[in-house]
Amino acid sequence: MTLRIAISPCPNDTFIFEHLYLHPQLGEHTLNFEFEDIETLNFKAQHQEADIVKISYAQYFDIADHYQLLESGSALGFGVGPLLVTRIPEANIPLQDLKVAIPGIHTTAHFLLRFAFPEIMHKMAMPFHQIEDAVLNGSCDAGLLIHENRFTYAQKGLHLIKDLGQYWEEKTHLPIPLGGIAIKRSLPDELKIQVESAIRNSIEKAHLRSEPITPFIASHAQEMDHEVMKQHIQLYVNDYSLQIGEKGKAGILAMQKILAPHFKQSIFIH
């Protein structure tokens, strides 16, 4: 049986999943990988087009009737949130008038923007790697940066308005749930546990490599600078990626209280 697994091409996902990509056999099941930007992944989850899929945690409660969360493979933690940036200093910006480029309506980045600045109403969704240029060329007043671009915006002359992850941490004292791995509820429980364990093993194998940036990771990355890719992996692949843990779960449940306070089904497979 083939299982469709959809992840992003970003260095944290390719670092986490490379061993599984190279060894896709799980007993009688074979993993068939697809690589898409995060909003496309959210769309796939909405339409149940993948058996295992990387999703924005803010999107999860829209698909939770059909998917559960795995406790390995997450992008979750402290100091990992999206950055709201602009071309001009903060003092000159009327926030309610900003036209903001965002990496998708269903992303956690958009959720955190609404959480911090509900007065910002004018938004333009686009693939995350186009946002920096949209701000630089003036087609948007500000942009919500995720992934590699958080390491490159300053050298390109952009200014930070707000670290939205820091704002979440100040308000909740909990880690930021950015993206997680969801698996179809309809699959057997033993297979879900097997997949979760395989992802954890793949992360452990990746940490054993002497060089974190492999040709596989570099071939999928939007930002080709090796130091930027290393920074990306160091930031987003952490202890929460191996195991969400109780504090990580608390962060997800804090998000649930805002987005889906009446949802009653089990979120995690355990």
Buried (B, 14 or more C-beta within 10 A) or exposed (E): EEBBBBBBBBBBBBBBBBBBBEEBEBEEBEBEBBBBBBBBBBBBBBEBBBBBBBBBBBBBBBBBEBBBBBBBBBBBBBEBBBBBBBBEEEEEBEBEEBBBBBBBBBBBBBBBBBBBBEEBEEBEBBBBBBBBBBBBEEBBBBBBBBBBBBBBBEEEEBBBBBBBBBBBBEEBEBBBBBBBBBBBBEBEEEBBBBBBEBBBBBBEBBEEEEEBBBEBBBEBBBBEBBEBBBBBBEBBBBEBBBBBBEBBBBBBEBBBEEBBEEEEEEBBBE
